[in-house]
Amino acid sequence: MNTYKLDGQTYARMLHGGAGNIRANSDRIDDLNVFPVPDGDTGSNMTNTMDRGTERLAGLSDNPDISEVSRAFSSGTVLGARGNSGVILSQIFKGIDMGLAGLETATAQDLAKAFKSGVKQSYSAVAKPVEGTILTVFREAVEYANANTGVGSSVEDYLRLHIEQARDTLARTKEMLPVLAQADVIDSGGAGYLAIAEGMYMALTDENYVPQAASETSSAPAQKSVDISAFTRDSVLEFGYCTELLIRLQSAKVDVETFDTSVILDFLKSHGGDSIVCFKEDDVVKIHVHTMDPGAVLTHCRLYGEYLTIKIENMALQHEEIIRRPKKKRLAVAAVSIGDGLSDAFRELGADIIIGENPSTGDFVEAMKEVEAENYIILPNDGNVVMAARQAAEMTTDAKVYVVPTRSPQEGYAALSIMTPDAEDIEALADDLAAEAQNVTSVSVALATRDAEISGQKIKSGDYIAMYSKERIVADCADRFSALEKLLESVDGIEDMEIMNVICGEDVSEDEQEKAQELIGERYPDIEAIFIRGEQKIYSFMIGLE
C-alpha cells in the first residue's frame, strides 16, 4: 500500500523506527570513527540525539498534525544533540521541521521541500562544512530524490530514492576524504544517517517494525569508560578539548528575542576554535567547539546567559590512536559569486571558496588562505575580474594557481558542472573547464536603473533590458517576461541548443519562476532547462545556453 498523505501519527512511528535502527547499529557505527573532525562516538551521539527527539513525542495527542510531530521531535533533538554528528543531525531535522510547518499531512512533494530545507539548515549551522560527511550523504540523497519525485509519487517512492542515493554517496565518501580512504572506512556520520533513514522507511511500510536488538537496548546510551592512559603526565596537549555547552539566554544580560549568535561565533573563531557549531533555538543556544582553552569559552558565553549543560573532553582520549589533522587539499576551487543562492549552487558543484562581487587582487589572495591547498582553480565569472585573478595567481608562490577566464556566472556554472576534482592533470582540467565555458552563450535580463540611449535604443529607468552576451542590448521592455521572450528570440542558433541554465534573481518570486519555466517549456520544449535560485541583485534572469 502506498502513502500519498503522510499523517502525524505515521510520521511519529517513522521517527521511532529511525531512532531504533540507529540504536541497534550504534556499536557498528562507533567502530567507523576515524575521521579527524568528530567527537567521541558517532553512533552513540546520534542515538542519544534521536532518543531525545522521540521522548518529546510522548506528550502529543493521539492524532497530531505532522507539523506538531515534527516540531516536538526537532525541539528535542536540538536540545539533546551530542557531538558534531548529533548537532548536524538535529539541524537536519530542524530544517525538515521548517519545511513541514503548518501542514496537517504531507505529500511526497511536501516531503521533498522539507528535506531540501533540511539541507539548507544543516549546512548553514556548520561554520566550515566538510564534504564527504553526513552533510554530503544527506544533500545528495535529497537532490536525487527531489529530482525524481513528481505529483504522482508516493512517500514510499520518495524515501526509496532517497535511501538509494544515500547508500551510493556513503560508499563514495572514501573517495572524498583521504583519511577515510587510508583507513578503508566510510564516513561514520553518513552511515548513521543512512541507518536512521532506513529505519524510518521500514517503520513506514511495516506498522510492527522493530529493529534488531533495539528493544533490548536502553534509550540512553551507556557511558563508555575513558582510557586515561592515552594522555600521561608527559603528554603535550595537541588536539585541545571538545567543548559542548547548552546555554539559556538571560533577559537580565541580553535581549533574548533579538540575540545574534554571531557574537559567540566571532569569539570562537578569533580564539582559534575549530569544528564550530553554534545556533539558537528559542532562548537556548547550543555550542560545539574544539578549543585549546575551554575556560575562556565558558567565561565568554556566561556574558549572555547561564549554563544548562557542559561537556568538556580531552580529544586525545577519544580514540586509542591520536587522530592527525588532514594534510593540505590537493585542489581547491575558488569562484566569484554575486548572490547567496548562486554561492550555494557553486558549492554544491564543488567550489571550496566563494568570493564576493568585484574582488580585487588582494581579495583573491586572501580568499585562497581560507582553504590550504597545493593547487587552486579560480573562476572569476566576470570579464572585468579576470585580470585581477591572474595577478593574484602571479603573486601566489606557495601553490599553483590556474585561472579559468570565465566571463559570467553562467560560464562559471557550466564549467563547474563538469568539474572532476580527482583529475590527475590539473592544468588539463583547467583547460577543459575553459573550453566548456567558451561553449556557453550568456544572456540576461536586468533592471535599468537610469535613463540612457545606447546604439540608438532608448532605455527608461525601471524598465527591463535584455542583453545578449553582456555586450549588446536587444530589447527594452516594461516587464521582465516580455524582455525574457525577446531576449531568447534574439539568441542565434537557439534551436540547436541543448541546455539552458536559468539563474533567477532576488526580485523573481517562486510564482514568477514557475511562469518563466512554463514560458520556456512551451517555446523551447527540446531544451533541457535548469532553474537555479541565484538571489542576485539587478539581474532578474541570467541565462547560459549550450
C-alpha positions as CSV (number, residue, x, y, z in Angstrom):
1,M,0.0,0.0,0.0
2,N,1.3,3.4,-0.9
3,T,1.1,6.5,1.2
4,Y,0.1,9.7,-0.6
5,K,-0.7,11.8,2.5
6,L,1.7,11.2,5.4
7,D,-0.1,12.0,8.7
8,G,1.4,12.9,12.1
9,Q,0.8,9.5,13.7
10,T,2.6,7.7,10.9
11,Y,5.5,10.2,10.9
12,A,5.9,9.7,14.6
13,R,6.1,5.9,14.0
14,M,8.8,6.6,11.4
15,L,10.8,8.7,13.7
16,H,10.7,6.0,16.4
17,G,11.8,3.5,13.7
18,G,14.8,5.7,12.8
19,A,15.8,6.1,16.4
20,G,15.5,2.3,17.0
21,N,17.6,1.5,13.9
22,I,20.5,3.8,14.8
23,R,20.4,2.4,18.3
24,A,20.6,-1.1,17.0
25,N,23.6,-0.2,14.8
26,S,25.3,2.1,17.3
27,D,28.3,0.0,18.0
28,R,29.0,-0.8,14.4
29,I,28.9,3.0,13.6
30,D,31.1,3.8,16.5
31,D,33.7,1.5,15.0
32,L,33.9,3.7,11.9
33,N,35.1,6.7,13.9
34,V,38.4,7.6,12.3
35,F,37.6,10.9,10.7
36,P,39.5,13.7,12.4
37,V,36.6,16.1,13.0
38,P,34.0,14.2,15.0
39,D,33.8,13.8,18.7
40,G,33.9,10.6,20.6
41,D,31.5,8.0,19.3
42,T,29.2,8.9,16.4
43,G,26.8,6.0,16.8
44,S,26.2,6.8,20.5
45,N,25.9,10.5,19.9
46,M,23.4,10.2,17.1
47,T,21.4,7.6,19.1
48,N,21.2,10.0,22.0
49,T,20.1,12.8,19.8
50,M,17.3,10.7,18.2
51,D,16.2,9.5,21.6
52,R,15.9,13.0,23.0
53,G,13.6,13.8,20.0
54,T,11.4,10.7,20.4
55,E,10.9,11.5,24.1
56,R,9.1,14.7,23.1
57,L,6.6,12.7,21.1
58,A,5.1,11.1,24.2
59,G,3.1,14.2,25.2
60,L,1.3,14.7,21.9
61,S,-2.4,13.9,21.2
62,D,-3.5,10.7,19.6
63,N,-3.9,12.3,16.1
64,P,-1.5,15.1,15.9
65,D,-0.8,17.1,12.7
66,I,2.5,16.2,11.0
67,S,3.8,19.7,11.8
68,E,3.1,19.1,15.5
69,V,5.1,15.9,15.5
70,S,7.9,17.5,13.5
71,R,8.1,20.5,15.8
72,A,8.2,18.4,19.0
73,F,10.8,16.0,17.7
74,S,13.0,18.7,16.3
75,S,13.0,20.6,19.6
76,G,14.1,17.5,21.4
77,T,16.9,16.8,19.0
78,V,18.2,20.3,19.1
79,L,18.4,20.5,22.9
80,G,19.7,16.9,23.2
81,A,22.2,16.9,20.4
82,R,25.6,15.3,21.3
83,G,28.8,15.7,19.3
84,N,29.3,17.1,15.8
85,S,27.2,14.4,14.2
86,G,24.4,14.8,16.6
87,V,24.3,18.6,16.2
88,I,24.3,18.3,12.4
89,L,21.6,15.7,12.6
90,S,19.5,17.9,14.9
91,Q,19.8,20.7,12.3
92,I,18.7,18.4,9.5
93,F,15.5,17.7,11.4
94,K,15.2,21.4,12.3
95,G,15.2,22.3,8.6
96,I,12.7,19.5,7.9
97,D,10.5,20.9,10.6
98,M,10.7,24.4,9.0
99,G,9.6,22.8,5.7
100,L,6.6,21.0,7.3
101,A,5.4,24.0,9.4
102,G,1.6,24.4,9.2
103,L,0.9,21.1,7.4
104,E,-1.7,18.6,8.7
105,T,-0.4,15.9,6.3
106,A,2.5,15.8,3.8
107,T,2.7,14.5,0.2
108,A,5.9,13.3,-1.3
109,Q,6.4,16.7,-2.8
110,D,5.9,18.3,0.6
111,L,8.5,16.0,2.0
112,A,10.9,16.9,-0.8
113,K,10.5,20.6,0.0
114,A,11.0,19.9,3.7
115,F,14.1,17.7,3.1
116,K,15.6,20.4,0.9
117,S,15.1,22.8,3.8
118,G,17.0,20.3,6.0
119,V,20.0,20.6,3.6
120,K,20.0,24.4,3.8
121,Q,19.7,24.5,7.6
122,S,22.3,21.8,8.3
123,Y,24.9,23.5,6.0
124,S,24.2,26.9,7.5
125,A,24.7,25.7,11.1
126,V,28.2,24.5,10.5
127,A,30.9,27.2,10.3
128,K,33.0,25.2,7.8
129,P,31.0,22.4,6.1
130,V,33.1,19.4,5.1
131,E,32.1,17.3,2.1
132,G,32.4,13.6,2.4
133,T,30.4,13.6,5.7
134,I,26.8,13.3,6.8
135,L,26.2,16.6,5.1
136,T,27.1,15.2,1.7
137,V,25.2,12.0,2.2
138,F,22.0,13.8,3.2
139,R,22.4,16.5,0.5
140,E,23.0,14.2,-2.4
141,A,20.2,11.9,-1.3
142,V,17.8,14.8,-1.2
143,E,18.9,16.2,-4.5
144,Y,18.4,12.8,-6.3
145,A,15.1,12.0,-4.7
146,N,13.8,15.6,-5.3
147,A,14.8,15.5,-9.0
148,N,12.9,12.2,-9.5
149,T,9.7,13.0,-7.5
150,G,6.5,14.2,-9.1
151,V,2.9,14.8,-8.4
152,G,2.1,11.1,-8.6
153,S,4.9,9.9,-6.3
154,S,4.2,8.3,-3.0
155,V,6.1,8.9,0.2
156,E,7.5,5.3,-0.2
157,D,8.7,6.2,-3.7
158,Y,10.5,9.3,-2.3
159,L,12.2,7.5,0.6
160,R,13.3,4.6,-1.6
161,L,15.0,7.1,-4.0
162,H,16.5,9.0,-1.0
163,I,17.9,5.8,0.5
164,E,19.2,4.5,-2.8
165,Q,21.3,7.7,-3.3
166,A,22.4,7.9,0.3
167,R,23.9,4.4,0.0
168,D,25.7,5.3,-3.2
169,T,27.1,8.6,-1.7
170,L,28.1,6.9,1.5
171,A,30.2,4.3,-0.4
172,R,31.9,7.3,-2.2
173,T,32.8,9.1,1.0
174,K,36.1,7.1,0.9
175,E,36.9,8.9,-2.3
176,M,36.0,12.4,-0.9
177,L,38.2,12.3,2.2
178,P,41.7,10.9,2.1
179,V,41.6,10.0,5.8
180,L,38.7,7.6,5.1
181,A,40.5,6.1,2.1
182,Q,43.6,5.5,4.2
183,A,41.6,3.8,6.9
184,D,39.4,2.0,4.4
185,V,36.1,3.0,6.0
186,I,33.1,5.0,5.1
187,D,32.1,8.2,7.0
188,S,30.5,7.3,10.3
189,G,28.0,10.2,10.4
190,G,26.8,9.3,6.9
191,A,26.4,5.7,8.0
192,G,24.4,6.8,11.0
193,Y,22.1,8.9,8.9
194,L,21.5,6.0,6.5
195,A,20.6,3.8,9.4
196,I,18.0,6.4,10.5
197,A,16.6,6.8,7.0
198,E,16.3,3.0,6.6
199,G,14.6,2.7,10.0
200,M,12.1,5.4,9.1
201,Y,11.3,3.7,5.8
202,M,10.9,0.3,7.4
203,A,8.5,1.7,10.0
204,L,6.5,3.4,7.3
205,T,6.0,0.2,5.4
206,D,5.6,-2.1,8.4
207,E,3.5,-0.9,11.4
208,N,5.1,-3.7,13.6
209,Y,8.7,-2.9,12.6
210,V,11.2,-3.4,15.5
211,P,14.9,-3.0,14.7
212,Q,17.0,-6.0,15.6
213,A,18.1,-5.8,19.3
214,A,16.6,-2.3,19.6
215,S,14.0,-3.3,22.2
216,E,16.8,-4.8,24.4
217,T,18.8,-1.6,24.5
218,S,18.3,1.3,26.9
219,S,17.1,4.5,25.3
220,A,20.1,6.2,26.9
221,P,23.5,5.0,25.6
222,A,25.7,3.7,28.2
223,Q,28.7,5.8,29.1
224,K,31.8,4.2,27.9
225,S,34.9,4.1,30.1
226,V,37.6,6.5,29.3
227,D,41.1,5.2,28.7
228,I,43.1,7.9,30.5
229,S,46.3,6.2,29.7
230,A,46.2,7.9,26.3
231,F,47.2,11.2,28.0
232,T,50.0,10.9,30.5
233,R,51.9,13.3,32.8
234,D,54.5,13.8,29.9
235,S,51.9,14.3,27.1
236,V,51.6,17.6,25.3
237,L,48.1,18.9,24.7
238,E,48.0,18.9,20.9
239,F,44.3,18.5,20.0
240,G,42.6,20.5,22.6
241,Y,39.2,19.9,24.2
242,C,35.9,19.0,22.6
243,T,33.6,21.5,24.4
244,E,29.8,21.5,24.3
245,L,27.6,24.0,26.0
246,L,23.8,24.4,26.3
247,I,23.1,28.0,27.5
248,R,19.8,29.5,28.4
249,L,19.9,33.2,27.5
250,Q,19.0,35.5,30.4
251,S,16.9,38.6,30.0
252,A,19.0,40.4,32.6
253,K,22.0,40.1,30.3
254,V,20.7,40.3,26.7
255,D,17.7,41.0,24.6
256,V,16.7,37.3,24.2
257,E,14.4,37.8,21.2
258,T,17.0,39.7,19.1
259,F,20.1,38.0,20.3
260,D,22.5,37.2,17.4
261,T,24.8,34.2,17.9
262,S,27.4,35.8,15.6
263,V,29.0,37.4,18.7
264,I,29.7,33.9,20.0
265,L,30.9,32.6,16.6
266,D,33.2,35.6,16.2
267,F,34.7,35.0,19.6
268,L,35.2,31.3,19.0
269,K,36.9,31.9,15.6
270,S,39.1,34.6,17.0
271,H,40.4,32.3,19.7
272,G,41.3,29.5,17.3
273,G,38.2,27.4,17.7
274,D,37.7,24.5,15.2
275,S,34.7,22.4,14.2
276,I,32.5,25.2,15.4
277,V,28.7,24.8,15.5
278,C,26.5,27.5,17.2
279,F,22.8,28.1,16.8
280,K,19.9,29.4,18.8
281,E,16.6,27.6,19.5
282,D,14.2,29.9,21.2
283,D,16.1,31.1,24.3
284,V,18.6,28.3,24.3
285,V,22.0,28.4,22.5
286,K,23.8,25.2,21.6
287,I,27.6,25.4,21.1
288,H,30.1,22.9,20.0
289,V,33.8,23.8,19.5
290,H,37.2,22.2,19.6
291,T,39.4,24.6,21.6
292,M,42.7,24.7,23.5
293,D,41.1,26.9,26.2
294,P,37.6,25.8,27.2
295,G,37.8,28.1,30.3
296,A,37.9,31.2,28.0
297,V,34.8,29.8,26.2
298,L,32.9,29.3,29.4
299,T,33.8,32.7,30.7
300,H,32.8,34.5,27.5
301,C,29.5,32.6,27.0
302,R,28.3,33.4,30.5
303,L,28.1,37.0,29.4
304,Y,24.9,36.1,27.7
305,G,23.2,33.5,29.9
306,E,23.6,30.6,32.3
307,Y,24.7,27.0,31.5
308,L,22.2,24.2,31.3
309,T,24.8,21.5,30.5
310,I,28.5,21.4,30.0
311,K,30.7,18.7,28.5
312,I,34.5,19.0,28.1
313,E,36.6,16.2,26.8
314,N,40.3,15.9,26.1
315,M,40.3,14.8,22.5
316,A,43.4,12.7,23.0
317,L,41.2,10.3,25.0
318,Q,38.5,10.0,22.3
319,H,40.3,7.2,20.4
320,E,43.0,4.7,21.1
321,E,45.2,6.3,18.5
322,I,45.5,10.1,18.3
323,I,43.9,11.5,15.2
324,R,46.1,13.7,13.0
325,R,44.8,16.6,11.1
326,P,44.4,16.2,7.3
327,K,47.1,17.5,5.0
328,K,46.6,20.3,2.5
329,K,44.0,19.6,-0.1
330,R,45.4,18.6,-3.4
331,L,43.0,21.0,-5.2
332,A,40.7,23.8,-4.1
333,V,38.3,25.7,-6.4
334,A,37.5,29.4,-5.8
335,A,34.5,31.0,-7.6
336,V,33.3,34.6,-7.6
337,S,29.6,34.9,-6.9
338,I,27.1,37.7,-6.9
339,G,24.2,36.1,-5.0
340,D,23.7,33.9,-1.9
341,G,21.7,31.2,-3.9
342,L,24.3,31.2,-6.6
343,S,27.0,30.7,-4.0
344,D,25.2,27.7,-2.7
345,A,24.9,26.3,-6.2
346,F,28.6,26.8,-6.8
347,R,29.4,25.0,-3.5
348,E,27.1,22.1,-4.5
349,L,29.1,21.8,-7.7
350,G,32.4,21.6,-5.9
351,A,33.6,25.2,-5.2
352,D,35.6,25.3,-1.9
353,I,35.9,29.0,-1.7
354,I,33.3,31.7,-2.6
355,I,34.5,35.2,-3.3
356,G,32.2,38.3,-3.2
357,E,31.3,40.5,-6.2
358,N,34.0,42.5,-8.0
359,P,37.0,41.3,-5.9
360,S,40.4,43.0,-6.0
361,T,43.7,41.2,-6.5
362,G,44.2,41.2,-2.7
363,D,40.7,39.8,-2.2
364,F,41.7,36.8,-4.3
365,V,44.9,36.3,-2.4
366,E,43.2,36.5,1.0
367,A,40.4,34.2,-0.1
368,M,42.8,31.4,-1.1
369,K,44.0,31.4,2.5
370,E,40.6,30.1,3.6
371,V,41.5,26.6,2.3
372,E,45.0,25.3,2.3
373,A,45.8,23.6,-1.0
374,E,48.6,22.6,-3.3
375,N,46.7,23.8,-6.3
376,Y,43.9,26.3,-6.9
377,I,41.5,26.8,-9.8
378,I,39.9,30.3,-9.9
379,L,36.7,31.1,-11.7
380,P,36.4,34.9,-11.9
381,N,32.9,34.8,-13.5
382,D,33.2,38.3,-14.8
383,G,35.3,39.6,-17.7
384,N,36.3,42.7,-15.7
385,V,37.7,40.5,-12.9
386,V,39.9,38.1,-14.9
387,M,42.9,40.4,-14.8
388,A,42.8,40.7,-11.0
389,A,42.6,36.9,-10.7
390,R,45.6,36.5,-13.0
391,Q,47.6,39.0,-11.0
392,A,46.7,37.2,-7.8
393,A,47.9,33.9,-9.4
394,E,51.3,35.5,-10.2
395,M,51.6,36.7,-6.6
396,T,51.0,33.3,-5.1
397,T,54.3,31.4,-4.6
398,D,53.4,28.5,-2.3
399,A,50.8,26.9,-4.6
400,K,50.0,26.6,-8.3
401,V,47.1,28.7,-9.4
402,Y,45.1,28.2,-12.6
403,V,42.8,30.9,-13.7
404,V,39.9,29.8,-15.9
405,P,38.8,33.0,-17.6
406,T,35.1,32.7,-17.1
407,R,33.3,35.9,-18.1
408,S,30.0,35.4,-16.5
409,P,28.4,33.4,-13.7
410,Q,26.7,31.3,-16.4
411,E,30.1,30.3,-17.7
412,G,31.3,29.5,-14.2
413,Y,28.3,27.3,-13.5
414,A,28.8,25.4,-16.8
415,A,32.5,24.9,-16.0
416,L,31.8,23.7,-12.5
417,S,29.2,21.2,-13.8
418,I,32.0,19.2,-15.5
419,M,34.4,19.5,-12.6
420,T,36.4,16.4,-11.8
421,P,38.5,17.2,-8.7
422,D,40.3,13.9,-8.8
423,A,41.8,14.5,-12.2
424,E,45.5,13.7,-12.3
425,D,46.5,16.6,-14.6
426,I,45.1,19.8,-13.0
427,E,46.4,22.0,-15.8
428,A,44.5,19.9,-18.4
429,L,41.4,20.0,-16.1
430,A,41.6,23.8,-16.1
431,D,41.8,23.8,-19.9
432,D,38.7,21.6,-20.1
433,L,36.8,23.9,-17.8
434,A,37.8,26.9,-20.0
435,A,36.7,25.0,-23.1
436,E,33.3,24.3,-21.5
437,A,32.9,27.9,-20.6
438,Q,33.7,29.0,-24.1
439,N,30.7,26.9,-25.4
440,V,28.3,29.0,-23.3
441,T,26.2,31.8,-24.7
442,S,25.5,34.2,-21.8
443,V,22.4,36.4,-21.9
444,S,20.5,38.2,-19.2
445,V,17.5,40.4,-18.2
446,A,18.3,43.3,-15.9
447,L,16.5,46.2,-14.3
448,A,17.5,49.5,-15.8
449,T,18.5,52.0,-13.0
450,R,18.7,55.1,-15.2
451,D,17.6,56.6,-18.5
452,A,20.0,56.0,-21.3
453,E,20.4,55.8,-25.0
454,I,22.7,53.1,-26.3
455,S,23.3,52.3,-30.0
456,G,20.1,54.3,-30.9
457,Q,17.9,52.4,-28.4
458,K,16.3,54.5,-25.7
459,I,16.2,52.9,-22.2
460,K,14.0,54.1,-19.4
461,S,14.8,53.7,-15.7
462,G,12.6,51.0,-14.2
463,D,12.3,49.1,-17.5
464,Y,13.9,45.7,-18.1
465,I,16.6,45.4,-20.6
466,A,17.5,42.2,-22.5
467,M,21.3,41.8,-23.0
468,Y,23.0,39.4,-25.4
469,S,26.5,38.3,-24.4
470,K,26.6,41.3,-21.9
471,E,27.7,43.4,-24.9
472,R,24.6,44.2,-26.8
473,I,21.1,45.4,-25.7
474,V,18.4,43.7,-27.8
475,A,15.3,44.9,-26.0
476,D,13.8,47.4,-23.5
477,C,10.5,46.3,-22.0
478,A,8.2,47.4,-19.2
479,D,8.2,43.9,-17.7
480,R,10.8,41.2,-17.2
481,F,8.8,38.5,-19.1
482,S,8.5,40.5,-22.3
483,A,12.2,41.1,-22.0
484,L,12.8,37.4,-21.5
485,E,10.8,36.4,-24.6
486,K,12.6,39.0,-26.8
487,L,15.9,38.0,-25.4
488,L,15.6,34.3,-26.2
489,E,14.3,35.1,-29.7
490,S,17.5,37.1,-30.3
491,V,19.8,34.2,-29.5
492,D,21.5,33.0,-32.7
493,G,21.0,29.2,-33.2
494,I,18.9,28.7,-30.1
495,E,17.0,25.9,-31.9
496,D,20.2,23.9,-31.8
497,M,20.9,24.5,-28.1
498,E,20.5,21.5,-25.7
499,I,20.9,23.0,-22.2
500,M,19.6,26.2,-20.7
501,N,20.7,27.2,-17.2
502,V,18.4,29.9,-15.8
503,I,19.7,31.8,-12.7
504,C,16.8,33.7,-11.1
505,G,17.5,36.9,-9.2
506,E,16.2,38.0,-5.8
507,D,13.4,40.0,-7.5
508,V,11.9,36.9,-9.1
509,S,9.3,35.2,-6.9
510,E,8.8,31.4,-6.9
511,D,5.5,32.0,-8.8
512,E,7.3,34.1,-11.3
513,Q,10.0,31.4,-11.7
514,E,7.2,28.9,-12.4
515,K,5.8,31.3,-15.0
516,A,9.3,31.5,-16.6
517,Q,9.6,27.7,-16.6
518,E,6.2,27.4,-18.3
519,L,7.2,30.1,-20.9
520,I,10.5,28.4,-21.8
521,G,9.0,24.9,-21.7
522,E,6.3,25.9,-24.2
523,R,8.6,27.8,-26.5
524,Y,11.7,25.6,-26.4
525,P,10.5,22.0,-25.5
526,D,13.6,20.4,-26.8
527,I,15.9,22.3,-24.5
528,E,16.7,21.0,-21.0
529,A,16.0,24.0,-18.8
530,I,17.6,24.0,-15.3
531,F,16.5,26.7,-12.9
532,I,18.7,28.0,-10.1
533,R,17.7,30.4,-7.3
534,G,20.7,32.7,-7.6
535,E,19.2,35.5,-5.5
536,Q,21.5,38.0,-7.3
537,K,20.6,41.7,-7.4
538,I,19.9,43.7,-10.6
539,Y,19.7,40.7,-12.9
540,S,16.3,39.1,-12.9
541,F,17.5,36.3,-15.2
542,M,21.0,35.2,-16.1
543,I,20.9,32.5,-18.7
544,G,23.6,30.3,-20.0
545,L,22.9,28.3,-23.2
546,E,24.9,25.4,-24.6
